[in-house]
Amino acid sequence: MKPEEAIETIKIAIAEVEWNYPMDYAAAFETAIEALEKQVPIKPVSKYEYRDNKNVCPSCETKNSCRIVMFWEKFCPDCGQAIDWSEEE
């Protein structure tokens, strides 16, 4: 099962159990979804600065920390987001 499929299954499970079980289940499911989403590779965000092109983690960039990711890193060292370095769009 791919992470994307697992996320969808967990979202369905949340809808099914939210009426019958305590909020601890929902919190655990949300944590699982967050962890699985980090396994789905996302292309880095290119930031152009004077004389330089820097690739930034797409997850960290939204938090304004602008973590620069090196091309050999498969995961962001700060947040663990999988990075997609493939050339295709």
Backbone as ProteinMPNN parsed JSONL, in Angstrom:
{"seq_chain_A": "MKPEEAIETIKIAIAEVEWNYPMDYAAAFETAIEALEKQVPIKPVSKYEYRDNKNVCPSCETKNSCRIVMFWEKFCPDCGQAIDWSEEE", "coords_chain_A": {"N_chain_A": [[0.853, -1.183, 0.0], [0.601, 2.161, -0.869], [1.751, 5.313, 0.537], [-0.103, 7.379, -0.052], [-2.481, 5.969, -0.495], [-2.845, 4.812, 1.999], [-3.272, 7.079, 3.544], [-5.774, 7.96, 2.568], [-7.356, 5.768, 3.367], [-7.133, 5.944, 6.14], [-8.373, 8.416, 6.564], [-11.006, 7.752, 5.92], [-11.476, 5.9, 7.942], [-11.355, 7.595, 10.152], [-13.704, 9.084, 9.832], [-15.534, 7.04, 10.236], [-15.111, 6.182, 12.888], [-15.313, 8.394, 14.541], [-17.696, 8.939, 15.85], [-18.049, 6.925, 17.662], [-15.846, 6.464, 19.304], [-13.322, 7.666, 21.644], [-11.686, 10.927, 21.501], [-8.97, 10.443, 21.423], [-8.447, 8.492, 19.514], [-8.935, 9.85, 17.106], [-6.933, 11.807, 17.259], [-4.661, 10.186, 17.152], [-4.967, 9.095, 14.604], [-4.746, 11.439, 13.039], [-2.089, 12.126, 13.557], [-0.828, 9.942, 12.383], [-1.522, 10.371, 9.699], [-0.141, 12.789, 9.187], [2.512, 11.874, 9.417], [2.619, 10.002, 7.322], [2.155, 11.685, 5.127], [4.563, 13.029, 4.954], [6.168, 11.133, 3.816], [5.55, 11.101, 1.177], [7.067, 12.137, -1.675], [7.929, 15.512, -2.424], [8.514, 18.137, -4.693], [11.352, 20.307, -4.379], [11.301, 23.797, -3.479], [12.295, 26.4, -5.519], [14.389, 29.039, -4.799], [15.394, 32.069, -5.844], [18.196, 33.922, -5.466], [20.491, 36.647, -5.289], [22.89, 35.899, -7.605], [22.602, 33.189, -7.073], [20.9, 30.063, -6.865], [18.766, 28.549, -4.758], [17.535, 25.61, -3.307], [14.678, 24.941, -1.477], [13.152, 23.296, 1.258], [9.855, 22.225, 0.79], [8.016, 21.92, 2.875], [9.195, 23.131, 5.138], [9.485, 25.684, 4.14], [6.947, 26.797, 4.176], [6.718, 27.363, 6.782], [8.307, 29.466, 7.141], [10.995, 29.044, 7.748], [12.779, 28.476, 5.809], [14.573, 26.309, 5.005], [17.437, 25.232, 3.447], [17.892, 22.781, 1.042], [20.052, 20.239, 0.084], [21.063, 18.766, -3.041], [21.614, 16.028, -2.808], [20.229, 15.089, -0.688], [17.641, 13.05, 0.366], [15.617, 13.384, 2.094], [14.327, 16.096, 4.042], [16.486, 17.382, 6.454], [15.547, 18.765, 8.646], [12.659, 18.577, 8.979], [11.924, 16.119, 7.927], [10.535, 15.713, 5.561], [10.002, 14.032, 2.5], [11.93, 14.489, -0.425], [11.532, 15.257, -3.826], [13.567, 14.865, -6.422], [13.388, 14.442, -9.108], [13.477, 15.098, -12.656], [11.204, 15.39, -14.194], [8.061, 17.03, -14.632]], "CA_chain_A": [[0.0, 0.0, 0.0], [1.354, 3.411, -0.95], [1.351, 6.267, 1.578], [-1.31, 8.109, -0.45], [-3.619, 5.075, -0.275], [-3.01, 4.676, 3.451], [-3.865, 8.337, 4.027], [-7.202, 7.931, 2.238], [-7.987, 4.757, 4.213], [-7.201, 6.482, 7.504], [-9.402, 9.469, 6.573], [-12.298, 7.059, 5.969], [-11.588, 5.33, 9.291], [-11.666, 8.702, 11.074], [-15.128, 9.379, 9.689], [-16.308, 5.929, 10.777], [-14.967, 5.984, 14.339], [-15.402, 9.616, 15.351], [-18.92, 8.963, 16.644], [-18.095, 5.821, 18.616], [-14.637, 6.321, 20.109], [-12.821, 8.926, 22.202], [-10.87, 11.789, 20.649], [-7.612, 9.902, 21.316], [-8.348, 7.796, 18.234], [-8.82, 10.86, 16.048], [-5.608, 12.418, 17.379], [-3.694, 9.202, 16.664], [-5.127, 9.034, 13.154], [-4.189, 12.669, 12.459], [-0.634, 12.005, 13.649], [-0.429, 8.97, 11.354], [-1.642, 11.035, 8.399], [0.982, 13.734, 9.067], [3.738, 11.103, 9.18], [2.543, 9.427, 5.979], [2.284, 12.761, 4.135], [5.985, 13.354, 4.825], [6.804, 10.103, 3.004], [5.225, 11.361, -0.231], [8.048, 13.123, -2.134], [7.481, 16.791, -2.98], [9.62, 18.867, -5.325], [11.809, 21.458, -3.599], [10.933, 25.121, -3.979], [13.493, 27.151, -5.931], [14.482, 30.432, -4.348], [16.461, 32.745, -6.578], [18.812, 35.044, -4.768], [21.577, 37.242, -6.057], [23.924, 34.966, -8.066], [22.462, 31.847, -6.507], [19.608, 29.398, -6.855], [18.748, 27.661, -3.601], [16.355, 24.767, -3.187], [14.174, 25.001, -0.114], [12.178, 22.266, 1.604], [8.509, 22.781, 0.641], [7.325, 21.935, 4.166], [9.819, 24.14, 6.002], [9.292, 27.002, 3.536], [5.66, 27.326, 4.605], [6.867, 27.798, 8.175], [9.235, 30.605, 7.069], [12.351, 28.763, 8.214], [13.572, 28.452, 4.575], [15.647, 25.329, 5.091], [18.06, 24.928, 2.16], [18.07, 21.341, 0.891], [21.087, 19.903, -0.886], [20.541, 17.85, -4.049], [21.83, 14.619, -2.456], [19.363, 14.742, 0.443], [16.342, 12.488, -0.026], [14.669, 13.89, 3.073], [14.756, 17.319, 4.722], [17.045, 17.045, 7.768], [14.822, 19.442, 9.727], [11.291, 18.116, 9.221], [11.75, 14.753, 7.453], [9.762, 15.648, 4.318], [10.676, 13.416, 1.359], [12.168, 15.461, -1.493], [11.491, 14.688, -5.173], [14.566, 15.531, -7.262], [13.251, 14.031, -10.508], [13.427, 16.194, -13.612], [9.885, 15.521, -14.796], [7.125, 17.947, -13.954]], "C_chain_A": [[0.892, 1.236, 0.0], [0.885, 4.368, 0.144], [0.062, 7.023, 1.233], [-2.57, 7.275, -0.211], [-3.904, 4.91, 1.216], [-3.661, 5.924, 4.038], [-5.366, 8.339, 3.773], [-7.95, 6.933, 3.114], [-8.151, 5.273, 5.635], [-8.268, 7.572, 7.588], [-10.802, 8.857, 6.626], [-12.522, 6.483, 7.363], [-11.925, 6.408, 10.315], [-13.156, 8.996, 11.028], [-15.99, 8.287, 10.315], [-16.239, 5.816, 12.297], [-15.239, 7.232, 15.17], [-16.659, 9.676, 16.209], [-18.89, 7.94, 17.782], [-16.913, 5.745, 19.581], [-14.159, 7.675, 20.622], [-11.918, 9.675, 21.219], [-9.435, 11.297, 20.517], [-7.415, 9.177, 19.997], [-8.139, 8.8, 17.103], [-7.448, 11.509, 16.081], [-4.529, 11.47, 16.86], [-3.763, 9.092, 15.148], [-4.517, 10.257, 12.474], [-2.663, 12.65, 12.477], [-0.111, 11.035, 12.591], [-0.49, 9.596, 9.968], [-0.483, 11.995, 8.177], [2.281, 12.998, 8.75], [3.748, 10.507, 7.772], [2.711, 10.492, 4.898], [3.739, 13.149, 3.925], [6.735, 12.335, 3.981], [6.532, 10.286, 1.509], [6.171, 12.455, -0.722], [7.404, 14.353, -2.782], [8.707, 17.497, -3.563], [10.045, 20.037, -4.44], [11.371, 22.759, -4.267], [12.22, 25.86, -4.321], [13.379, 28.587, -5.467], [15.658, 31.067, -5.062], [16.928, 33.954, -5.785], [19.955, 35.55, -5.634], [22.662, 36.211, -6.319], [23.738, 33.525, -7.583], [21.035, 31.339, -6.64], [19.641, 28.394, -5.718], [17.443, 26.879, -3.603], [15.953, 24.685, -1.72], [13.152, 23.886, 0.088], [10.775, 22.866, 1.509], [7.733, 22.823, 1.959], [7.88, 23.021, 5.079], [9.571, 25.555, 5.462], [7.972, 27.621, 3.991], [5.702, 27.804, 6.053], [7.878, 28.939, 8.295], [10.624, 30.322, 7.612], [13.322, 28.659, 7.038], [14.79, 27.549, 4.684], [16.164, 25.027, 3.692], [18.347, 23.432, 2.115], [19.092, 21.093, -0.201], [20.583, 18.792, -1.802], [20.726, 16.378, -3.697], [20.916, 14.169, -1.305], [18.004, 14.236, -0.054], [15.231, 12.969, 0.899], [15.214, 15.18, 3.682], [15.282, 16.943, 6.107], [16.28, 17.687, 8.929], [13.474, 18.808, 10.028], [11.024, 16.699, 8.737], [10.936, 14.606, 6.179], [10.595, 15.005, 3.216], [10.763, 14.436, 0.23], [12.234, 14.735, -2.83], [12.45, 15.479, -6.058], [14.428, 15.162, -8.727], [13.076, 15.254, -11.413], [12.032, 16.43, -14.175], [8.981, 16.396, -13.949], [5.893, 17.23, -13.544]], "O_chain_A": [[1.832, 1.332, 0.79], [-0.242, 4.256, 0.627], [-0.765, 7.28, 2.108], [-3.598, 7.799, 0.219], [-5.06, 4.875, 1.638], [-4.504, 5.828, 4.93], [-6.146, 8.682, 4.661], [-9.062, 7.216, 3.559], [-9.189, 5.061, 6.262], [-8.994, 7.646, 8.58], [-11.686, 9.386, 7.301], [-13.625, 6.565, 7.905], [-12.695, 6.162, 11.244], [-13.797, 9.139, 12.068], [-17.054, 8.573, 10.864], [-17.21, 5.397, 12.929], [-15.381, 7.135, 16.389], [-16.684, 10.399, 17.205], [-19.627, 8.077, 18.758], [-16.981, 5.027, 20.578], [-14.551, 8.715, 20.091], [-11.452, 9.108, 20.23], [-8.74, 11.697, 19.582], [-6.332, 9.237, 19.415], [-7.272, 8.616, 16.249], [-6.854, 11.739, 15.027], [-3.586, 11.906, 16.2], [-2.731, 9.007, 14.482], [-3.848, 10.129, 11.449], [-2.019, 13.101, 11.53], [0.926, 11.281, 11.976], [0.401, 9.373, 9.149], [0.101, 12.018, 7.094], [3.062, 13.446, 7.91], [4.783, 10.512, 7.106], [3.336, 10.238, 3.869], [4.113, 13.557, 2.826], [7.819, 12.629, 3.479], [7.212, 9.688, 0.675], [6.097, 13.587, -0.245], [6.468, 14.244, -3.574], [9.795, 17.452, -2.99], [9.202, 20.687, -3.822], [11.106, 22.8, -5.469], [13.133, 25.935, -3.499], [12.38, 29.26, -5.721], [16.798, 30.636, -4.893], [16.163, 34.869, -5.481], [20.325, 34.908, -6.617], [23.285, 35.703, -5.386], [24.667, 32.724, -7.691], [20.079, 32.109, -6.538], [20.466, 27.48, -5.723], [16.377, 27.433, -3.871], [16.771, 24.4, -0.846], [12.378, 23.574, -0.818], [10.525, 23.92, 2.093], [6.872, 23.685, 2.134], [7.12, 23.747, 5.719], [9.461, 26.508, 6.234], [7.887, 28.836, 4.171], [4.833, 28.556, 6.495], [8.259, 29.331, 9.397], [11.367, 31.257, 7.911], [14.536, 28.74, 7.223], [15.917, 27.996, 4.472], [15.391, 24.604, 2.832], [18.964, 22.881, 3.026], [19.006, 21.67, -1.286], [19.768, 17.967, -1.388], [20.025, 15.54, -4.266], [20.853, 12.979, -0.996], [17.312, 14.925, -0.804], [14.056, 12.961, 0.534], [16.427, 15.338, 3.821], [14.593, 16.253, 6.859], [16.355, 17.211, 10.062], [13.163, 18.529, 11.186], [9.999, 16.118, 9.093], [10.668, 13.483, 5.751], [11.751, 15.376, 3.01], [9.804, 15.158, -0.044], [12.913, 13.716, -2.954], [12.176, 16.628, -6.404], [15.285, 15.538, -9.527], [12.59, 16.3, -10.983], [11.71, 17.543, -14.589], [9.121, 16.486, -12.73], [4.992, 17.833, -12.961]]}, "name": "protein", "num_of_chains": 1, "seq": "MKPEEAIETIKIAIAEVEWNYPMDYAAAFETAIEALEKQVPIKPVSKYEYRDNKNVCPSCETKNSCRIVMFWEKFCPDCGQAIDWSEEE"}
